[in-house]
Amino acid sequence: MDVQSYRYAGLSHIYNPGLSVAQTITLLERFVYSEQRMLRLLASRIVTIPQRDIKVLLARLQYEDAQHCDAWLTRVHELKGQVQTASQCSSHQESPDEALTLLFDEAEHLPGCYPFLRVMTTILKPALLAAYNSYRHTTNHLADYPGLRILHSVEVEEVEHLQLLNLALLDLQPNAEELQSAEQWENSLSEYLAAAGGIDGVAPRMAAYPRQASIQPYTIPRQLTRDSTIPRIWDYEVPTPADEESNLHYLLGLRLSEINNAEGLALLLYETPHMPWGICLDIARQCWDKMRHSLFGEAAIEDIYADRSAIPLRDFDGHYAMEAPPLEYFTILGLETSECEFVRNTILNSLLTTFQDFDCSDEQLHVAQHNHHLAHRHPQPTATCAMHARMAHEHLNAVRQRHAAQPIPAPTIIGPIQNQ
């Protein structure tokens, strides 16, 4: 068929019998599971990898993988003739194949930054793209058009994921030990992938490979991991309302420090795998939103002072995020307030005003999501939320008071505060 033709609505692979509904469901359930495990794997490394720019990238990628997982999950329900909302699904998808589960269980134990990125770029993401490519060439595009439409958007993002991860990998300078470790992990995970028949399970299977690193489940070390890109202080002194310049620095620092919340949410996402899928999906979105807000601060600082390290990062709420139990942390994030009116009325900076406008919109959504989820998980939501909120504030204040707050040092490179 002429691919330029508009007959059959411009679709190709019309005469290819393709896959049955049952075969398609089996395949897509593997996609759902693989994207969910990829989401968890990426979220875990937001906490453990020290490089700020890589943390930021992984926050975006885990969110997009969550969206891919949700799209495939919705399609599976359609093929089964079910109407099921995200809130009704468990985030812990049943394993479609123990060999596939073993692949991701082992991958969670990848050490350090370089071996992790190397395996992501040479094994895991390419394997996922290969499965998507095979699906595109196998399915009947007319019969399975809803799945094909999902595939188009997912493939575009996954190709970009691989490109971005490769750029991050090229930016690293591994030592001999890291190179050797990466090669060993590539060889090992290639064996596990082959034992699963690839992500889609279609390839001839190699002999089953026994558990090695994953004999014990992976746990994220609960400690802040940072590079030296941006200086750090424990806490900021709150400036007086009349001190406009100090208030600008304070606001920029608060935005920059949203990375702490992003890491706390990544930890929550990884450590609570059995929560409803609707909550998992919202947390993945909020994790990326918080990281975006940190980038709001970084971009505004760089725009004003030509140096993203001009304002230090605040540390105490990052330490709190590493200590707080999951439900406590989830509760306190729904109690946030914002400073949008201060920016609109006081700081004449058009870029910062735009950032803060979208920040406020995001935060309103986050609070609504938190209230909705807490209300549906507790028979007496008001009393339960109040109790958890009180405990969370007490814990947060105790962490905050471990060290004295400091004034934010005035940037050494002074730039304009107006950008209209």
C-alpha positions in Angstrom: 0.0 0.0 0.0 1.2 3.5 -0.8 2.2 5.1 2.5 1.3 8.5 1.0 -2.3 7.5 0.4 -5.1 8.8 2.6 -7.2 5.7 2.0 -7.8 3.8 5.2 -7.3 7.1 7.0 -3.6 7.0 6.1 -2.9 3.9 8.1 -0.6 1.1 7.0 -0.2 -2.6 7.9 -3.9 -3.0 6.9 -3.6 -6.5 5.5 -1.3 -7.9 8.2 -3.4 -10.1 10.5 -1.3 -8.8 13.4 -2.1 -9.9 17.0 -5.3 -11.1 18.5 -6.9 -9.2 21.4 -5.6 -11.8 23.8 -2.1 -11.6 22.4 -2.2 -7.8 22.5 -3.3 -7.9 26.2 -0.4 -10.2 27.1 2.1 -8.0 25.3 0.7 -4.7 26.7 0.7 -6.1 30.3 4.5 -6.6 29.9 4.7 -3.0 28.7 2.7 -1.8 31.8 5.0 -3.8 34.1 8.2 -2.7 32.5 7.3 1.0 32.5 6.3 0.8 36.1 9.5 -0.9 37.1 11.5 1.7 35.0 9.6 4.4 36.9 10.6 3.0 40.3 14.2 2.4 39.1 14.6 6.0 38.0 12.9 7.4 41.1 15.3 5.5 43.4 18.3 7.2 41.6 16.9 10.7 42.1 17.8 10.1 45.7 21.1 8.3 45.4 22.9 10.0 42.5 24.7 13.1 43.6 24.8 15.1 40.3 22.1 17.7 40.4 21.6 17.8 36.6 21.2 14.1 36.4 18.7 14.1 39.4 16.7 16.7 37.4 16.7 14.6 34.3 15.6 11.4 36.1 12.7 13.3 37.7 11.4 14.2 34.3 11.9 10.7 32.9 10.2 8.9 35.9 7.1 11.1 35.4 7.0 10.4 31.6 7.4 6.7 32.3 4.5 6.9 34.7 2.4 8.4 32.0 3.5 5.6 29.6 2.5 3.0 32.2 -0.9 4.7 32.7 -1.6 4.9 29.0 -0.8 1.2 28.5 -2.8 0.2 31.6 -5.8 2.1 30.3 -5.5 0.4 26.9 -5.4 -3.0 28.6 -8.6 -2.2 30.4 -10.2 -1.2 27.1 -9.2 -4.4 25.5 -10.8 -6.3 28.4 -14.0 -4.3 28.1 -13.5 -2.7 31.5 -14.0 0.8 32.7 -11.5 1.3 35.5 -10.1 4.5 36.9 -6.5 4.9 38.0 -7.6 5.1 41.7 -9.1 1.6 41.4 -5.8 0.0 40.3 -2.9 -1.1 42.4 0.4 0.5 41.6 2.0 -2.9 42.2 1.3 -4.6 38.9 1.3 -8.4 38.9 4.4 -9.8 37.3 3.6 -11.1 33.8 6.9 -13.1 33.8 9.2 -14.0 36.7 12.2 -13.7 34.4 11.2 -10.1 33.6 10.7 -9.4 37.3 14.2 -10.8 38.0 15.7 -8.5 35.4 14.4 -5.4 37.1 15.0 -6.7 40.6 18.7 -7.1 39.7 18.8 -3.7 38.0 17.7 -2.0 41.2 21.0 -2.9 42.7 23.1 -1.1 40.1 25.9 0.8 41.9 26.8 4.4 41.5 26.0 6.8 38.7 28.1 5.7 35.8 27.2 1.9 35.8 23.5 2.9 36.2 23.5 5.3 33.2 25.6 2.9 31.1 23.1 0.0 31.7 20.1 2.3 31.1 21.6 3.5 27.8 22.9 0.2 26.5 20.5 -2.4 27.9 17.2 -1.3 29.5 16.0 1.7 27.4 17.1 0.1 24.1 15.3 -3.2 25.0 12.1 -1.2 25.7 12.4 0.6 22.4 13.1 -2.7 20.6 9.9 -4.1 22.0 7.9 -1.0 21.0 9.4 -1.2 17.5 8.5 -4.9 17.2 4.9 -4.1 18.3 4.6 -1.4 15.7 5.6 -3.8 12.9 3.5 -6.7 14.2 0.1 -5.2 15.1 -2.6 -4.4 12.6 -2.7 -0.6 12.6 -6.4 -0.5 11.7 -7.6 -3.1 14.2 -5.4 -1.8 17.0 -5.4 1.9 16.2 -5.9 3.0 19.8 -2.8 1.1 20.8 -0.9 2.4 17.8 -1.7 6.0 18.8 -0.4 5.4 22.3 2.7 3.9 20.8 3.4 6.9 18.6 3.6 9.3 21.6 5.4 6.8 23.9 8.1 6.0 21.3 8.9 9.7 20.7 9.5 10.2 24.4 11.5 7.0 24.9 13.8 7.9 22.0 14.4 11.3 23.6 15.0 9.6 27.0 17.7 7.5 25.4 19.3 10.6 23.8 19.3 12.5 27.0 20.7 9.7 29.1 23.5 9.2 26.5 24.3 12.9 26.9 24.4 12.6 30.6 26.6 9.5 30.3 29.1 11.3 28.0 29.4 14.1 30.6 30.8 11.6 33.2 34.5 10.7 33.5 34.5 7.2 35.0 37.5 5.7 36.6 38.8 2.2 35.9 36.7 0.6 38.7 33.5 2.2 37.4 34.2 1.1 33.8 34.8 -2.5 35.0 31.7 -2.4 37.1 29.6 -1.1 34.3 30.8 -3.8 31.9 30.1 -6.5 34.5 26.6 -5.2 35.0 26.0 -5.0 31.3 27.0 -8.6 30.8 24.9 -9.7 33.8 21.7 -7.9 32.9 22.0 -8.9 29.3 21.7 -12.5 30.5 18.6 -11.7 32.6 17.1 -9.9 29.6 17.8 -12.9 27.3 16.2 -15.2 29.9 13.0 -13.1 29.7 13.0 -13.2 25.9 13.4 -9.4 25.8 10.9 -6.9 27.3 8.2 -8.3 25.0 9.0 -11.9 25.7 9.2 -12.7 22.0 12.9 -13.5 21.5 14.1 -17.1 22.0 14.8 -17.5 25.7 18.2 -18.3 27.2 18.5 -20.6 30.2 17.1 -19.0 33.4 19.7 -17.1 35.4 19.8 -17.3 39.2 19.4 -14.3 41.5 22.6 -12.6 42.4 22.4 -9.0 43.7 18.7 -9.2 44.4 18.7 -12.1 47.0 17.9 -9.3 49.4 15.5 -6.5 48.2 17.1 -3.2 47.3 16.6 -0.4 49.9 17.4 3.3 49.2 20.0 4.7 51.7 18.1 7.5 53.5 20.7 10.2 53.3 21.1 13.4 51.2 23.4 13.0 48.3 24.6 16.2 46.7 27.3 17.4 44.3 29.1 20.8 44.7 27.2 22.5 41.9 25.3 24.7 44.3 26.5 25.7 47.8 24.4 24.7 50.8 23.4 26.1 54.2 21.2 24.5 56.9 18.4 27.1 57.0 17.6 30.6 55.8 16.8 33.5 58.1 13.5 35.0 57.1 14.1 38.6 56.0 12.0 41.6 57.1 9.2 42.5 54.7 10.8 45.9 53.9 14.1 44.3 52.7 13.2 43.8 49.1 16.6 42.4 47.9 16.8 39.9 50.8 13.3 38.8 50.1 14.2 38.2 46.5 17.1 36.0 47.6 14.9 34.2 50.1 12.2 33.5 47.4 14.9 32.3 44.9 16.3 30.0 47.6 13.0 28.5 48.5 12.3 27.7 44.8 15.8 26.2 44.4 15.4 24.1 47.5 12.3 22.4 46.1 14.7 19.6 45.0 14.4 18.4 48.6 10.7 17.8 48.2 11.3 16.1 44.8 13.7 13.7 46.5 11.3 13.0 49.4 8.6 12.2 46.9 10.9 9.9 44.9 11.7 8.1 48.1 8.0 7.8 48.9 7.3 6.5 45.4 9.9 3.8 45.7 9.1 2.7 49.3 5.3 2.4 49.0 4.8 0.1 46.0 1.4 -1.2 47.0 -0.5 2.1 47.1 -3.3 2.7 44.6 -2.1 3.5 41.1 -3.9 6.9 41.2 -1.8 8.0 44.1 1.4 6.7 42.5 0.6 8.5 39.3 0.0 11.8 41.2 3.2 11.4 43.2 5.2 10.8 40.1 3.7 14.1 38.7 4.4 15.9 41.9 8.0 14.7 42.0 8.7 16.2 38.6 6.7 19.4 39.5 8.9 19.9 42.6 12.0 19.4 40.5 10.6 21.8 37.9 10.1 24.4 40.7 13.7 23.9 41.8 14.6 24.6 38.2 12.5 27.8 38.3 14.8 29.0 41.1 17.9 27.9 39.2 16.9 29.5 35.9 15.8 32.8 37.7 19.1 32.9 39.6 21.1 32.3 36.5 19.0 34.9 34.6 19.5 37.6 37.3 23.1 36.8 38.4 24.5 34.9 35.5 25.6 32.2 38.0 23.3 29.4 39.2 25.4 29.0 42.3 24.8 32.6 43.4 22.1 31.5 46.0 22.7 28.6 48.3 20.4 25.6 48.7 18.6 25.0 52.0 19.3 21.6 53.6 17.2 21.0 56.6 14.0 20.1 54.7 16.1 17.6 52.7 17.2 15.9 55.9 13.6 15.9 57.1 12.5 14.2 53.8 15.1 11.5 54.4 13.8 10.8 58.0 10.0 11.2 57.7 7.8 8.1 57.5 6.0 7.9 54.2 2.5 8.9 55.4 3.8 11.7 57.5 5.8 13.1 54.5 2.8 12.7 52.2 0.7 14.6 54.7 3.0 17.6 55.2 3.3 18.2 51.5 -0.4 18.9 51.4 -0.1 21.8 53.9 2.1 24.1 51.8 1.6 27.8 51.3 2.9 29.9 48.5 4.5 33.4 47.9 2.9 34.2 44.6 1.4 37.6 45.6 4.7 38.8 46.9 6.2 38.2 43.5 3.3 39.7 41.6 3.2 42.8 43.7 6.8 43.4 44.7 9.4 41.7 42.4 9.3 43.3 39.0 10.8 40.4 37.1 8.7 38.9 34.3 10.5 35.6 34.2 10.2 35.0 38.0 6.6 36.1 37.9 5.8 33.6 35.1 7.6 30.8 37.1 5.7 31.7 40.3 2.4 31.9 38.5 2.8 28.3 37.3 4.2 27.2 40.7 1.1 28.5 42.4 -1.1 26.6 40.0 0.8 23.4 40.5 0.7 23.7 44.3 -3.1 24.2 44.3 -3.4 21.0 42.3 -1.1 19.2 44.7 -3.1 20.2 47.8 -6.3 19.1 46.1 -4.8 15.8 45.2 -3.4 15.2 48.7 -6.8 16.1 50.3 -8.6 13.8 47.9 -6.3 10.8 48.5 -6.2 11.2 52.3 -10.0 11.5 52.4 -10.4 8.3 50.5 -7.9 6.3 52.5 -9.2 7.2 56.0 -12.7 6.8 57.4 -12.3 9.9 59.5 -10.1 12.0 57.2 -10.3 15.3 59.2 -9.1 13.8 62.5 -6.5 11.6 60.8 -5.1 14.4 58.7 -4.9 16.7 61.7 -3.1 14.1 63.8 -0.5 13.4 61.0 -0.1 17.2 60.3 0.6 17.9 63.9 3.2 15.0 64.1 4.7 16.1 60.8 5.1 19.8 61.9 6.7 18.7 65.2 9.2 16.5 63.5 10.0 19.1 60.8 10.6 21.8 63.5 12.8 19.4 65.5 15.0 18.8 62.4 15.0 22.5 61.6 16.2 23.5 65.1 19.3 21.2 65.0 21.3 24.1 63.6 20.8 27.9 63.5 19.4 29.7 60.5 21.7 32.0 58.6 21.1 35.1 56.4 21.4 34.2 52.7 24.8 35.6 51.6 24.5 38.4 49.1 25.5 37.2 45.6 28.9 38.4 44.5 27.7 38.9 41.0 25.0 41.6 41.1 22.6 41.6 38.2 19.3 43.5 37.5 16.2 42.4 39.4 13.9 43.8 36.7 13.3 41.8 33.5 10.2 43.2 31.9 
